Amino acid sequence: MRWTNFVYEFKSQKERRILRLTHNSHHTEEEIAAELDWVNFLIQQGVPASQPLLSKSGRLTERYPVEDSYFVATVFEYAPGHFIDSSNPQEWNQQFFQALGRTMGRMHGATKTIATCT
């Protein structure tokens, strides 16, 4: 299996952060920038998501060349929580799927407003 992203947790100024590295064979820097624009839009619309953070140079993405390719680094606020245990009926249950459906519905509703604005 080939991973799309390498994801790491780190601390910056005593805050937990998430570093995501993506090889350009999976997504270009432009594609990732578009994704981050969408995430920021969803957050502005009240959809809960991890906020993408600016680098020290004021960018949402940073490109790191490796031979004839590159990795794109992005950093996000840390979202509290844990991985859902699909074998645990206390977590993998109707309430979980209802909450997931509500969030996806909010994402869909917010994104539909883009189509009506253009």
Order of alpha helices (4+ residues) and beta strands (2+ residues): beta-beta-alpha-beta-beta-beta-alpha
